[in-house]
Amino acid sequence: MKFTLDWLKEHLDTDASADEIGKTLTAIGLELEGVEDQGKALSSFVTAHIVSAEQHPNADKLRVCKVDAGTGELIDVVCGAPNARTGLKTVFAFPGTYIPGKDMTIGKGNIRGQVSNGMLCSAAELELSNDHDGIIELPTDAPIGVKYTDFAGIDGVVFDISITPNRGDATGVYGIARDLAAFGLGTLKTTDMSPIPSEGPSSIAPLPQLFSADEPKTIRKFGGRLIKNVKNGPSPDWLQQRLRAVGLRPINAIVDITNWVSLGWGRPLHAYDADKLNGQPVLRNARPGETLDALDNKIYLLDETMTVIADETGPLCLGGIMGGIRSGSTDETVNVFMECASWDPELVARTGRKTGIVSDARYRLERNVDPALTEPGLELATRLVLELCGGEPMEPAISGDDVFPNTVVEFPITEVKRLTGLSVEPMIITAILSRLGFEISGKGDVLTVKVPSWRPDVTQKADLVEEVMRMVGVDNVPVEPLPRLNHVAPRMLTTIQNRRRIARRSLAARGLDEAVTWSFISNAEATRFGGGQESLQLANAIASDMTDMRPSLLPGLLAAARRNANRGLADIAQFEVGQVFLSDKPEGQHTYATGIRTGSAKLGGSGRHWSAKEQSVGVFDAKADLGAVLDALGYDIDKMQVLAEPAPWSHPGRGGRVAQGPKTIAWFGELHPAWATELDLDGPVAAFELDLDALPEPRKKATKTKSALDLSSLMPLTRDFAFVVDKAITAGAILKAARGADKTLIKDVNVFDVFEGTHVGEGKKSVAIEVTLQPVDKTLTDEDIEKVSAAIIAAVTKQSGGVLRA
């Protein structure tokens, strides 16, 4: 936001210099983006008179102008502005003048065969506003050849500050002056906003609010006043200079007054030409298909979520955003209807985003304008219209009610020291808050603070501490180094954060590529993978195939595999670590690690090579990937329950479930062939899903120094056993039984042969296992080995009902 030093002093009685004010603005949280001495930057530009403007002989859109710039001779200038015409008085730049809006220095030139010595300038080229549609037009009585800064009164200091979204009170010069006065940089001046006596009843009744109970209602309170018989026209020089200095183009007295009040007090207004209204205006939401021809000369399509002020012909104004051309005030306006309304900031912002309109009114209203200023703002605008344009004020037309938070905070004074480290006397804290407009009551260490209407962002104790800190000065907050600790710092990552990190690293190390897929999938895909509940469907989906929160990571990975296969990449290995949604409750949001492999697995190397042997991926590839992740996380899959219970998405005979007690930890297997066909995937797909949240918290064990024998150099030895068991007995059951026979000496058990035949019996099979024994503190004797072997045979026989094969 921009404002001049002179404008600030209209609201603040101060002797502070521009430099001191600039430093203070940043210290109190109103970040200073720049300070500009406009008189110095524009000192080379002069007023000039276009004596003649003829069509360029070689260009349709150019004119050759004879310009009188007060030098005693006419200057040839080629100009492309549509409003360049004979008799116009404007602003001229001699050759050698720096043009700030174009970041260039103008020189002499030849344009399409015509000499051009200088430049006729627009407001945008002088960085006075964004108006670049034509060159500046000066009054007909403007002198010729004088400095434009002297004529326009552009000789002051302009501050440009950044306003945070919560500080709607600082979008007006008055609010900035209030902050500076609270800091102690001067005394705040009051503004007369007392009611103006009416001269009769208004022909425009209070605007009815035609909203149904279920409609979004952007308007809160509407204040309007009909002022008859005004004499509109150019505004006084002082007002035009004030607006030009901050980048606004003067239009006419009525419109300039609305801009002055908006910038000065942060209170947007809009003025309608009352004679252009067709019937009684109303407040309602737009109807589908309605449009507004806005003041920025663009036509906007409206919808039923946008509040408009409308008459019998249609919308006059898009509420809180921008007025329309049809009812705009011009120099010919005689009867003006002045509007000052209170709006819902969130709905104003939503409408602004939908239409893409960025206006001064939206900028202020979406930041929360003081609702208590609705009627006083209307009275202030009325007073200014009467002073500058005359007229007869009619009775105000008021409808609706303002919304006041009326926030009261119990404020312990000690919070200032606790949260900021500042030592501020209680009297000073009370004085600061009072100067900022807070009402203080109570005594002792706890104050009762009533928040003023212009600060709805202050809702709690910490906000009041921030206000005190701003006024004491952010630079005065003590900087305290963190205490140096003499012990090992606690872990910084949570358990689930560590699990995500470890899972990613382990899967990437196995050659899988990480993918990041959408959390939204179609309802059909969600239902297929166990979701699809109504509670997990999006209220405002971004696409028809992204309507549900995903219950699994597999849909996204399988879709990625299909896209790769369509581009000729059939052998895919991908994984994702992300969140799935099993319900709409917080506990229904889990973190999964999921991986898939498609096509073939290369043995003897990776990539395409003549010597590489290929085999299709299968269930054991998925189990191996899952086991590797669990191992990296500190869990042994062999010590968990691996059950022949395939997931719903898995091939019935080629999948399994990993559990620990009653809790399911993971699924693995080959994708069901019917599902692969429906998902347009060729060839086998091996996949696993690991619920990282379902893993138990690792036990903390006391560490001890290992002896040399613990790290032992004693040689391990192996023994083979073959058992004849029923075909229904799983290898996993045999392995589990063998491992449990002696947990001290048995380090590993593997199946190396499975055989079925007539000589082992009908309905029987032979399962051969290799058991690795690792001596701990001494070499094993034959007696030790026989003892362990007997224990293994007994455990497997008991668990499986099988017998040792001769």
N, C-alpha and C positions, 0 to 999 in steps of 0.2 A: 504494500500500500504506500502511496506517495502523498506527502503533504509538505507545505512550505513553512518556513520559520515564522513568517508573518501570520499565516493562518493559525499556527499553534498559539501564537501570542494573543490571538483573539479570545482564546479560552484559558490561557495560563499567564498570569502576571509574573514575569520572571526577567532577570537580567543575565541569565546564563548565556554563554556563547554557544554557537552552533557546534563547536567541537565538544564542549562539555555535555550538551544535550545528546549528541551522538553516542558518547561513551556511556551515558546513563541509560539510554534506551537498551543497549546490549546488556548492561548489568542487571536490569530488571526483567529480562526475558523477552524483550521485543527486539529481536535480532536486527541490527542495522546492516542492510545489504549495500547501501551506498549513500553518499552525500554529493550533490551536484550543485555547482555554482552556475546556474543557467545563463546569467548575464555574460559570463566569461566565455562559455562554450558557443554562444550564438552572437557574439559581438560583431562579426563581419557581415551579417545579413542586413539588408536595407529595404525600406519600403520603396515600391516602384509603381509606375503607371504604364499599362499597355496602351500605347497610342494607336497601334493598328495590329490586327491579327489576320493574316491572309493565308489561304490554303497553300500548302507546300506543293510545288509543281510535280514532284516525283513521289509523293507519299500521301495516301488518303487520310491517314490518322495524325498527320503532323501539320503544324501551323508555323509560319514564319512571322515573328512578332517584332515590332519596333518598340523598344522599351525605354522609358525615361526614368533613370535612376538618380536624377539630381546632379548629373555630371555636366550638364549643359549641351550634351549631344545624345542622339538616339543610338541605342545599342541593338544590334541584330541578335535575336535569340530564337532557336528552333525549339518548339515545345510540343509535347504529345498529350498534354492534359486536355480532357474533353471540355473543361470550362474555361480554357484560355480564349479570351475574346477581347475585342476592342473596348476600351474604356475601363477595364477591370483594374483595380488597384490590388497589388499582391506583394510577395516577398521575393527579393532578387539576391543571387549570389554572384559576385564578380569572379572572373577567372582567378584561380589560386586559392579559392575558399574551400575549406574542408567541410564536407557534407556528412554529419554524424550518422544520419539514418542509412546511408549507403556505404559508409566507411571508405570514402574516396575524396580526392581533391579535384574539383572541377577545373577544366582548362578550356582553352580555345579549341574549336573543332570544326569539322566540315561534315554535315549530315545530309546525305543524298544530294550533294552538290550545292548546299546552302551553308553559309558561314554562320556559326553559333558562338557567341562570346559571353558565356555565363549560363545561368540556370534560373528558371522560375520554380519555386519550391512548394512542395506539399507539407502538411503538418507532420507526416510520417518521416519525411526526409530531415526535418529538424528535431525529430524524436519528441514532438509535443503530443502526439497521439498516434493511433494506428490508422488514421484516415489518409489513404493514399489514392483515393479516387479522383482527386483533382488538386490543383494548386490552391494555396491559401487565398481566401477572398477577404479583403479589408474594406472597411466602410468607405463610402464615396468621398467623405471629407478627410480621409487620412492624408497627412503631409507626404511629400515625395522626397526621397533621399536621406531620411533620418534612420538611425539605427532601429531595427525592428524591436530589439529588446527594450529600448526606451519607449517606443510607441505602445507596445503591448504590456509594459510593466513587468517584463520577465527579467528581473535583476536580483531575485532572492535566492536563498538556499533551499534546495529541495531534498528532503529526507525520503529514503525508500526503505521500508522495514518489512520483515517477514512475519506474517501473522499465523500462529498455530491454529489448528481447527477448533480448539476449545475456547478461543478468545474472541468471541463475537463482539464483546464490548470494546475491543481495540480496533474495530474496523471503522471507527469514526475518530476524528481529531479530538473531540471532546473526551473520549475514553482514554486516549493516549495522554492528554493533559492531566486527567485525573490520576493516572499512575505516576506521572512525573511529580505532581504536587504531593502525593503520598510519600514519595521518596525524599521530598524536602527541597525540590528544585524550583519552587514558586508557590503561588496561591491560585487555586482553581476559581475561575469566574463563573457566575451563574448565568443562565439563559432564561429569558422571559418566555415561558410557554403557557401563560395564563389564558383562560378561555376568551375568545373574541365574541362580543355580543352579536347575536343574529338580527337580521333586519326583516325576517319573515319566515314563514314555513317554506320548506323545500318542495319543489315539484318532483324530486326523486326521493322516494320513500326508502327506509332502511332495507337493504338488499336481503330478500329471503334466501335461506340456505336450503337448497333442494337436494338433500342427500338422504339415501336410505340407510338403514342401520348397518348394513353389511358393506357399504362402500367406503373406500379410503377417502378421508376428508382432510385435505391439505390446509384449508382455511380454518382459523380459530375465531378471530374477531375481525370484523370489517368496519372501518370508519371512513365515511365519505362526506364531502361538503360541496355543495353547489355554490359557486361564486359567480354572480352575474355581472355583465357589463364591464369586463376587464378590457384594458387596452394593451394587448400583447404586442410584442415586437422584440428588437434586439435588447438584451439585458445591459445594464450599466457596465461601463468599462472595468470597474473594480471587480465585478463578478466574472466577467469574461476572462480577465487576467488571472483570477484565482483558479478557474477551471483549466485554462491553457497551461498553467504552470505545472499541473499534475497530469497532463496528457489527455484532457477532455476537450472536445470541440464544442464551443458555444453554439446553441441552436436558436432558442428564443427565450424570453424572460421566464415563461411558465416552466419550460423544460429545464432551464438552467437552475431554477429554484429547487426543483426536485433533486437534481444532482448535488446541489450545494448542501441540502439537508442530509442526503444520503452519505456524502463524504464527511460532513462536519459532525454529525451526531450518530452515524451508523444506522440511520433509519430510512430505508428505501421507501419511495413514494411513486405514485404514477398519476399523471394528469390526463383526463379524457376531455375531448371537445364535446360538451353536453349536447350541442345541437346536432351531433352526428349519431347520437344514440337513438335506436329504434325501439321505443317502448321502455318499460321498467327493466333495468338490469337485474340479474339474478346471479346467485352463486350456485354452481352445480359442477358435476364432472362432465367431461367431454363425452360426446356420443361417438361410437365407432365410425370412422370415416371422416369426421370433422377435421378441418384444417385451420391454421392461423397464418395470415400474412403478417409477419412480425416486423418490428421496427428495424431489424437488420436486413430488410429486403429479401428475406427467405421465407418460403412457405413450409410449415411444419405439419406433419400428420399427427393428430392427437388420438389418444385412446381413453377408455373409461376409467383409468386410474389417475388421470390428470384433472385437477380442479381448474375451472375457467370462470372468468367473469363474462357473462354473455347477455345479449339482448335478444330481441325476437329474430334478428337476422342471423345470429350465431356468435361465436366467441369474439370477445373484444380484447382479452388479455389472457395469457397463460399464467395462472396464479403463482406469484412469487418468483417468476422467471423473466418475462418480457411482455410488453404491450404490443398491440397490433397497429398497423398503419391506418386502418379504417377509422379509428376513433382518436388518432393522435392529435396533439395540440400543434397548431401552426400559427404563423403571424396573424392570420385572419380569425383566430379563435376569439369569441366574445364571451361565451359562457363556459366556464371550466368546472369540471367535476373532479375534485382532488381526492385521491384515495390514499389511505394509510392503514395497512392491515397487519395482522399477526398470523404467522404461518407455522406449520409443523416442519421443523428443519429436516427431519429424515425424509419426509415425502417430497419436499422441495428438491433435496439432493437426488432422490430417485428419478423425479421428472427431468431434472437437468441432465442426468446421465442418459436417459432414454432419448431425449431430443438432441443431445450434444451441444446445447446452448450454454455458453459461459458468459454470463452477464454480471454486472456489478451488483444487481439485486440478488441474484442467486448466491454469489460469493458471500454476501453478508447474511442472508436469511438462513442458509444451511449451516451457519456457525452460531445460530441462536441469537437473534436480535432481542433486546430488552422488551418484553411484552408490555411493561408499564409505560412505554413511550408511544403506544398506538394512538391514543387520543391527544396527548400533549404534542406529539409529532405533527398531527393534523392541524392543531392550533398554531404551531410554529409556522407551518407552510402557509396557512391562511394569512397570518400576520405579514409574512414576506410578500405574498401576492398583493395584498392591499397597499403595502409600502411602495412596491415597484410598478404595479399595474393598475392600482385602484380597484373598484368593483364593490359589489354588495354581497356580503356573506349571508347565506341562508342557514337554516337550522341543520346541524350535523345529522347524518343518517348512520346510525350505529346498529350493528347486529352481531350476535354471537358473544362469546365470552373468552377472555384471555385465560391462559393456563399458567399459573404461578406455582413453582415448586414449593415456596415457603419453607425452605430447608432450615432446620435448627440443629446445630452441632454442639455437643458437650465437649469442650476443648480444654484438656489439661495443659497448662502452660509448659510443664516439663517436657512435653513432646518436642518442642523446638530444639532443646539440647539433645534429646535422645536421638532424633532423626538426622540432625544436621551438624551437631557438635558446636553450634553457636551459643554463646552465653549472652542472652538478651534479657534486659530487665523487664519484669512484668508490665511496668508502666509504658515502656516503649512498645511492647507487643500490642497492648491495648490501643495505644495511639496509632500505630500503623494500620491495624485492622479498621479502626474508626475512620481514618482518612480514606481508606479504600471503599467505604460505604457499608461495612459490616456493623450491625447493631450489637453492642456488647452489654451483657447484664451479668450479675453475679459477682461475687468477690472471692478472694482466696486463690487457691491453686487451679481451680476448675472454672472456666468461663462458659457462659451460655452465649453462643454466637448465632445470630440470625443472618442468613446469607441474603444479599441484595438481589433484586430481580434480574439485574444484568449479569449475574455470575452463576448461572445454573450448573456450571461445571464443577463448582465447589460443593462437595457432598459429604466429606469426611474430614477427620482430624488431620490426616496427612496433607490434604489440600490447603488447609489453613496454615500449616507449617510452611508449605511452599510459598504462600503469599508473604509470610513474614520474612522468609529467606530472600525472596526477590527484592524486598524493600531494604533489607540490610545490605544486600549485594552478594551475588553468587561468588564473586571474587574473594569475599571475606570468609567463605566456608573453610574451616581449617583442614589442611591436608595431613592425614595421619597415616604413617606407614603401617602395614599389617605386621603384627608381632611375628618375629622369627621363631618358628617351632623347632624343638630339638628332638623330635621323634618323626617317624615315618608318616608321611601324609596318608590320610585315609583314601580309599579308592574313590575315584571321581565318577566312574561310570556305574550305572545300575546293573543288576544282573541281566536284565533283558537287553540292555544296550551292549553288554559284553557278548551275549549270545549271538546277537545280530552280526556283530563284527567278526566273531570267530567263524560263524557259519559261512559268511561271504568269503573269507580268506580260504577256508578249507575247500569249498566247492570250486572256487577259481583255480586253486592249486591242482584240482583233478581235471582241469581242462574245460570246465563249463563256463560259458559266457553269461555275465549278469544281464538281466533284462528288467526294465521298469515298465509295468503295464498299468492301464487304467484301473481305478478302484470301482468303476461303474461298468456293468455288463448288462446285456439284454435280459428280460424276464425269463425267456426260454432257457438261456444258458444258466441263469441263477437257479432255476427250478431243477435243471438236469443235475447240477452239482450240490443239491441239498438245500438250496435257499428258495427265494421267490416269495417269502412272506410279505404281506402288505406293509408291515411295519418297517421293512427294509427297502421300500420303493421310494424314489426321490419325488419330492413335491414339485420340483421344477427341473426336470431332466434336461440336459444340454443336447441330447439327441435321442431318437427313438430306440436306438440300440444301446443306450446307456441309461437304463431306467432303474436298475437295482444295484445295491451294494453287493460286492462279490462275497460269496461264502467260501471261496477257494481261489488259490492263485493259478490253478490249472487252466481255466478258460483263457486267460490272457496268454499264458505260455504256449498253449496249443494253437491259438490264433496266430502267434508269432511264428510257430513252426510251419503252419500252413502257408503264410506269406512267403517264408523262405523257400519252401518246397516249390511254390509257384514260380519262383525265380531261379530254379535249378539247383538249390542247395538242399539236398535230401538228408544229409547227415548232420543233425543239429544236436547240440548239447547246451542247454540253457538252464539257468536257475533264477529265482527271484526270492528275496527276503522282504516280506511286507505284511501288511495287516489284512485280515479277513474279518467278516462281520457275520457272526452266527446268530445274533439277536440285536435289538436296538438298545440294549442295556450296556452300561460300561463294561460289565464282565463278559459280555458277548463279543468284545473286540479282542481278537487274538493275533499274535505274530507267528506266521508260518515261514518255514524255509522249504521251498519246493523246487524240484529239479526234474527235467525231462531229457531223454535221449531218443532220437529217432534214427531210422535207417540202419546202418551197419556200424559195428565197432571194429576198428582196425587192430589186428594183432601183429606185433613186431614193429610198430612205429605208427606215427600219425601222418595224415595227409595221403595223397594219392601216389602209390608206388607199386611197381609191377611185382615186388617181392612180398608185399603186405597181404596177409591172409585175412579175408573178411568173414564175419559172421554177424547175424542180425542181433540187435540189442534185445535183451530179455529181462526177466524178473530179477536175475541175479546182478545185473548191472545196476538196477535201481536199488537193490538191497546193499550193494557195495557202496554206492554213493551215500545212502542213508547211514550206513555203519561208519563211514569216514567222518561224517559230520558229528555223529554222536561221540566218536572217539576223540575228535578235536575238542568237544565240549566237556570231556572228562567222564563219559559214560560208555560202558562196554555193552554192545548190543547182545553179546552172548550171555550176559548176566540178566538180561531182560526176558520177558515172555514174548517169543516170536510165534504167533499163532497163524494157522492156515485159514484165516478168515479174510478174504479179499474185500477191498473197498467197493462201494457201489459202482465206481467207474472202472473197476479192474476186471480182467479176464477171470472167470470163476475159478479156474484151476491154477492160475499163475499170479497169485498175489497173496499178501499177508498183512497182518496187523501186529504192531509192536506195542506191548502194554507193560505197565508196572502196577501190579495189583489190579484194582478195578478201573484204573485210568488209562485211556488210550493215548499213547505217545505219538505214534506215526502209522502211516499206511505206505505200502510199496507194492509194485506189481506192473503188469503190462496192461495198457489201455484195452478195454473191451473192443473186439473187432467191429461189432455193430456200431459202437460209438465212433470209432475211427472212421468208418464209412460215412456216417452222418456228418462228421466234422470235416469231411473231404481230406482225410489224411491217408497217404499211401504207406504201406509197410507197418512194421511194429513200432510201438511207442512204449518206452519204459519210463515210469515216473514214481516219485515218492513225495509224500507230504509229511513234514515234521512240525508238530505244534510246540514251538519254543516255550510258550507259557505253561505247557503241561509238564515240562521236565521238573523234577523236584529240586529244591535248593541244595547245592552240593554241601556235604557235611564238612565242617571245619575240623581238621585233625591236627593234633600237636605234632610238630616236626621234631625229628631227632637226627642226630648225626649218624650216618651209615658207616658201619665198620668196613674194613677191607673185604671181609667175607660176604657182606651184603651186596657189594658190587661185583661179586665173586667171579673168580676165574675158573671155578669148578665146571667141568664139561657137562652139558646136559646129555641125556640119553633118551632114546625113544623105544616104545614097545607097541607092537601091533596086536589088535584083537579083532576077531570076526564073530559076529553074533547072528544067529538065525532067529528072526522075529516075524510076526505077522506083517503082511503088507500094509496094514493100516497104521502101524507104528511109524512115527516120523523120525527122521534123522536127528532133529532137534531134541527130541526127548532122550535119545541115546547119548548125545553129546552132553546134555545138561546133567544126566545121571553120572557120567564118567567124570566130569569136572568136579562134582561134589564129593567124590570118593575120598580125596585128600587135597584140601585147598592149599596146603603148604608146599607140597612137592609137585603137584600137577600144574604146569604152566600153560599148556595148550592141548587142545584135542581137535582133530580134523578128520573128516570122512574122506577116505581115498578110494573106496570101491563099493559099489552096490551091484549085487548079482542076483538074478532070479533064474530058476531052472527046475526041471523035474526032480533032480537029485537033492534039492534042498527042501522039497515038499510042496504040495499044492497050497496056494494061498500064503506062501512064505517067501522071504527074501533074506539075502545075506548082506549085512552092512559091516564093512571093515573100517576100523578107526585107528588112527595113529595118535598115541599119547606121548607128550613130551614131558619128561621129568627133569626138574632142575634142583640138584643138590644145594643145600643151604650152607651147612657148616662143616660137612665132611663128605667124602666120597661114599656113595651108596654101596652097601654090601649086597650079596646075592639074597640074603635073608630080608633086607630092606625092600628090595625090588619085588620079591615074591609076596611080601606083605601088602604092598601097594597094589600089585596086580590082582590079588585075591579080593581086595576092597573094590576095585573097579568092576570085576566080574559080578560080585554080589550086588553092587549098586545098579548096574545095568539090568541084571536079571530081575531084580525087584521092580524096577521102574517099567520095563518093557515086557516082562514075561518071557523073554527070549532065552536062548541057551548059547553057550560058547560053542562055536563051530570047531569041529576037530580039524 
